[in-house]
Amino acid sequence: MQEYYERRAPEYDDWWERTGLFAARDRPGWHHEVAQLIAALRALPPARTLDLACGTGFLTRHLPGVVTGLDASAAMLAIARERIPGGRVVQGDALAPPFADGAFERVASGHFYGHLEPPERARFLAVARRLAPELLVVDSARREDVPAERIDPRVLSDGSRHEVFKRWFEPAELRAELGGGEIVHAGRWFVAVRA
C-alpha cells in the first residue's frame, strides 16, 4: 500500500476535488459535503494535533491549533509541507510514530483507519491513546452501493493497478469501535468521530 500512495501523491487530491480520474464519477452532493466536513473540523477546539497518515494535508490544514502531519510517503509530505504553514511534517510509520507519550492533545487521522485490518486497528488505537487523550477519525461512510469492507481495486493515471483493503463505516459503528465519543459529521460520503 505504501508504494500505491507514493505513486498516487500527485493525483491524490483529484479524489477530493472530483477532478482527473474522479471527474466523471456520479457522487451527488460531494462538494457540499466536503465543505460541511471541513466546517466541522474547523469548528473543533484548537489543540496540539498529530495527524497520522496525513497524506497531502488536504484535511490537515483545516485542523485548528498547532498541527504536525506524519506520513510514510515523501511525495505526500512534499505537498502537505506547503499546506501546513506554521506546522511541521514528519516522515514515518503511522503505527510506530516517533513521539513521546502524551506529546499531543489530539491525534487525528483521515481515511487511514479504514485501511487497517484487525491487528493494525488495535495497534493504531493503542498508539493514538499513548500519544493524546483525544482521537479524531474521519473516514468513508457506508452506503447502499458498498459493502462493509473489501479489497478495493484502484487504478492510477499512469495505468498502474493496485489493491487496497478498504472499510466503510456507519457513524454509530465507528463511534463504538473507537470506544465512544462524539459524532462530528455523519453524511452520505463521510463520517467523523471524536473519541
Sequence and secondary structure as in RCSB ss.txt:
>XXXX:A:sequence
MQEYYERRAPEYDDWWERTGLFAARDRPGWHHEVAQLIAALRALPPARTLDLACGTGFLTRHLPGVVTGLDASAA
MLAIARERIPGGRVVQGDALAPPFADGAFERVASGHFYGHLEPPERARFLAVARRLAPELLVVDSARREDVPAER
IDPRVLSDGSRHEVFKRWFEPAELRAELGGGEIVHAGRWFVAVRA
>XXXX:A:secstr
 HHHHHHHGGGTHHHHHT GGGTT   TTHHHHHHHHHHHHHTS    EEEET TTSTTGGGS SSEEEEES HH
HHHHHHHH TTSEEEES TTS S  TT  SEEEEESSGGG  HHHHHHHHHHHHHH SEEEEEEEB  TTS SEE
EEEEE TTS EEEEEEE B HHHHHHHTTS EEEEE SSEEEEE 
